[in-house]
Amino acid sequence: MSNLKLKAFHLSYDIKAINDKQYKKYKEKLLCTIKKTNPSNVYSPCASTIIIDYRIENKTDLIQVLNEELNSRVFYFFISAIKDDVENYFFYENNIDNSIFDNFKEEYNNLLCD
């Protein structure tokens, strides 16, 4: 097992948008904001859910960054820490939608942020 300590978070979100184009723009803003926090891994097992892993020594205060960067009239979110029962072993893969998982990874990895 690695000596590298990890911390995992579950982010559920809603975006209040008037159309698909606006939703896409706001979702990109959310993902770019997450990228700014320098996570070690990010993925989405189902719609409107993102799992974010951080190396403990690099972890930015995710909640503070989201509150500062995202308009509270547009973005609604809930964040919870995922407890590891064994060092760096997290229980969070359960009946994932593989197409959402794959599409999210592609979208996140190809995203160009300011």
Backbone torsions as a table, in degrees:
resi	resn	phi	psi	omega
1	MET	NA	143.8	-178.1
2	SER	-71.4	148.0	173.7
3	ASN	-79.4	-9.7	-179.3
4	LEU	-71.6	118.7	-179.4
5	LYS	-85.1	136.5	179.3
6	LEU	-119.6	156.1	173.3
7	LYS	-133.1	133.5	-178.2
8	ALA	-116.6	144.0	178.5
9	PHE	-128.6	147.2	174.7
10	HIS	-108.3	121.2	178.9
11	LEU	-115.3	119.0	171.4
12	SER	-106.8	138.6	-175.6
13	TYR	-143.5	156.4	169.5
14	ASP	-130.1	144.4	177.7
15	ILE	-122.1	124.5	179.8
16	LYS	-89.9	103.2	-177.5
17	ALA	-132.3	153.0	-177.6
18	ILE	-89.6	-16.0	178.7
19	ASN	-157.3	173.7	-177.3
20	ASP	-63.4	-37.8	-179.5
21	LYS	-63.4	-44.7	179.1
22	GLN	-66.4	-40.8	178.0
23	TYR	-58.6	-45.6	180.0
24	LYS	-60.5	-44.0	178.9
25	LYS	-60.8	-46.1	-179.5
26	TYR	-67.8	-37.0	178.3
27	LYS	-65.3	-39.5	176.2
28	GLU	-61.0	-39.1	177.0
29	LYS	-61.4	-44.6	178.0
30	LEU	-60.0	-48.3	-177.9
31	LEU	-65.6	-39.0	177.4
32	CYS	-65.8	-36.6	176.9
33	THR	-63.8	-42.1	176.8
34	ILE	-63.8	-42.9	179.1
35	LYS	-57.7	-36.8	179.7
36	LYS	-59.9	-24.5	-177.6
37	THR	-84.3	1.0	174.8
38	ASN	57.7	55.5	178.1
39	PRO	-72.3	155.9	176.2
40	SER	-84.5	-24.1	177.3
41	ASN	-158.3	144.0	179.1
42	VAL	-141.6	132.7	172.9
43	TYR	-155.7	166.6	-176.8
44	SER	-126.3	110.2	-179.7
45	PRO	-80.0	-20.0	178.6
46	CYS	-159.3	167.8	-175.2
47	ALA	-56.6	140.2	176.7
48	SER	60.4	25.6	176.9
49	THR	-134.2	132.8	177.2
50	ILE	-130.8	133.6	173.4
51	ILE	-103.3	129.2	-175.2
52	ILE	-125.1	124.1	177.4
53	ASP	-107.1	140.8	176.5
54	TYR	-130.0	146.7	164.6
55	ARG	-75.7	133.5	-174.3
56	ILE	-53.4	-44.4	-175.7
57	GLU	-69.4	-17.1	-179.1
58	ASN	-106.8	1.1	-171.5
59	LYS	-68.2	120.9	171.7
60	THR	-85.4	155.8	177.1
61	ASP	-72.0	95.0	-174.7
62	LEU	-57.1	-46.0	-177.5
63	ILE	-62.4	-43.5	179.4
64	GLN	-62.0	-45.3	-179.4
65	VAL	-63.1	-45.1	179.3
66	LEU	-62.6	-42.0	178.8
67	ASN	-64.4	-36.6	-179.6
68	GLU	-75.5	-36.4	-171.2
69	GLU	-93.0	-24.6	-171.6
70	LEU	-109.6	134.7	179.5
71	ASN	-68.2	122.1	-175.7
72	SER	-70.1	-10.8	175.8
73	ARG	-87.2	-11.4	-177.6
74	VAL	-111.0	-40.7	-173.9
75	PHE	-108.5	129.7	173.6
76	TYR	-122.2	131.3	-177.6
77	PHE	-148.0	158.5	176.6
78	PHE	-134.5	127.9	-178.9
79	ILE	-120.1	135.9	173.3
80	SER	-137.0	146.6	175.9
81	ALA	-79.1	142.7	177.6
82	ILE	-100.9	119.2	-177.3
83	LYS	-77.9	136.6	172.7
84	ASP	-98.8	125.6	179.9
85	ASP	-79.5	-28.2	174.9
86	VAL	-124.7	147.2	-175.7
87	GLU	-47.7	119.8	177.9
88	ASN	59.5	27.7	175.1
89	TYR	-119.0	108.5	-174.4
90	PHE	-108.7	137.8	178.4
91	PHE	-95.5	93.0	178.6
92	TYR	-147.2	12.9	175.6
93	GLU	-110.6	105.8	-177.5
94	ASN	-145.8	107.2	177.4
95	ASN	55.7	53.8	-179.9
96	ILE	-77.7	155.6	174.2
97	ASP	-89.6	105.4	-174.5
98	ASN	-60.9	-33.5	179.4
99	SER	-68.2	-40.3	176.1
100	ILE	-65.0	-44.0	179.0
101	PHE	-56.4	-51.7	-177.9
102	ASP	-67.2	-44.2	-180.0
103	ASN	-64.0	-39.8	178.5
104	PHE	-63.3	-47.2	-179.9
105	LYS	-56.5	-44.7	179.5
106	GLU	-64.5	-46.5	179.4
107	GLU	-60.0	-46.9	-178.0
108	TYR	-65.5	-45.9	-177.6
109	ASN	-67.8	-29.0	-178.7
110	ASN	-93.2	-2.1	-176.4
111	LEU	-70.5	129.4	175.8
112	LEU	-102.4	116.6	-178.0
113	CYS	-109.7	153.8	177.3
114	ASP	-67.9	NA	NA
